[in-house]
Amino acid sequence: MNSNDAARLDALFARLRREVDTYIGYPVNCAFDYSLLLRFLTLPVNNIGDPFSGGPTRVNTHEFEREVVADFARLAGAAPDEVWGYVTGGGSEGNLYGLMLARGAFPEGVAYYSADSHSSVAKALRLLRVDGTEVRSQVDGAVDLDDLRGRLGENRDRPAIIVANVGTTMKGAVDDLPGIHAILDELAISRRFLHADAALGGMVLPFIDDAPPWDFRAGLDSLAISGHKLIGTPVPCGVVLTRRGHAERVGRLTIPGSRDGIAPLILWHAWRTHGVDGFRRIVRGCFAVADYAVECLRAAGANPWRHRHSLAVIFDRPPAAVARKWQLGVQGNIARLVAMPHVTREHIDRFVAELTTHGSHLV
């Protein structure tokens, strides 16, 4: 590599470090240190296939991946021997996998997802050629149960594939799983498969005292949780879990053949560093910052609000320059910041000061 190429890399690193300082609008944690794992970047670690079968080669981290799957299984209300799973490239892959299982269980099924579901859901349905119908959302982002009942009633002779949100992408709403089951029971739809997109919520709800039903104990068949969101990782990753019988039906296949062998080490490192008690403290700290953001934004006249169980703070969309600098999530006339572990009160103070200077109205 010549000196110009090296200089470009230096400049890129410096720019990215600067951008992290104003990265408050998306559910990505920038506070982590995996320097102990740097040595593994000198090895071609490849977790080919099923982490529980050993794979065709031995240059892998399957042993650690299995421990990570067990950690997430317990987090999601299941005994490790009741579920199967693997470390994915992110929540989108987890959603695709869950819907692949649903199609395998019910090839003639109809999938139902809300207007606030992540875009990966509709994309996965297209890829899998599964009939899908979008259900209205309430103003707060949660699925509209009345509309769901009506759409299910139109197809009550066909199996139902439900994609529930455990923290919607924009507003952080948690869909009512007991309510969904009650409607399915009311309509006598026994052939059902429930997948949960718990990309962020799956690492928040387990650590609060009044969490709504969201996990396998609430009747889920599969769920996807992201690793790069609340945990924080240098590469996108996640975990998908499903009841073991569903995985056995498809031969415990993973979506990709070759899979990242470093990501399981990163997640394993995070679990061994923080543990359940550590993550509980982190989540409590995030909620404290979220409440502080609501207080400051209210004083600035930005009309903030947040769901009780969400770290996303919603407020009036600010001028484009402010939204762009602080990398806010925007949708229509609202904007979002997310109180991730790296977001501090000092970040909120700086942001609100700039917001006040420029005005909090949409431009």
Sequence and secondary structure as in RCSB ss.txt:
>XXXX:A:sequence
MNSNDAARLDALFARLRREVDTYIGYPVNCAFDYSLLLRFLTLPVNNIGDPFSGGPTRVNTHEFEREVVADFARL
AGAAPDEVWGYVTGGGSEGNLYGLMLARGAFPEGVAYYSADSHSSVAKALRLLRVDGTEVRSQVDGAVDLDDLRG
RLGENRDRPAIIVANVGTTMKGAVDDLPGIHAILDELAISRRFLHADAALGGMVLPFIDDAPPWDFRAGLDSLAI
SGHKLIGTPVPCGVVLTRRGHAERVGRLTIPGSRDGIAPLILWHAWRTHGVDGFRRIVRGCFAVADYAVECLRAA
GANPWRHRHSLAVIFDRPPAAVARKWQLGVQGNIARLVAMPHVTREHIDRFVAELTTHGSHLV
>XXXX:A:secstr
  HHHHHHHHHHHHHHHHHHTT  SSS       GGGGGGGGS  B  S TTT  S SSS HHHHHHHHHHHHHH
TT  GGGEEEEEESSHHHHHHHHHHHHHHH TT EEEEETTS HHHHHHHHHHT EEEEE B TTSSB HHHHHH
HHHHTTTS EEEEEEBS TTT  B  HHHHHHHHHHTT   EEEEEE TTGGGTGGGSTT  S SGGGT SEEEE
ESTTTT  SS  EEEEEEHHHHHHTTS  SSSS BSHHHHHHHHHHHHHHHHHHHHHHHHHHHHHHHHHHHHHHT
T   B  TT  EEEEE   HHHHHHTT EEETTEEEEE  TT  HHHHHHHHHHHHHH SS  
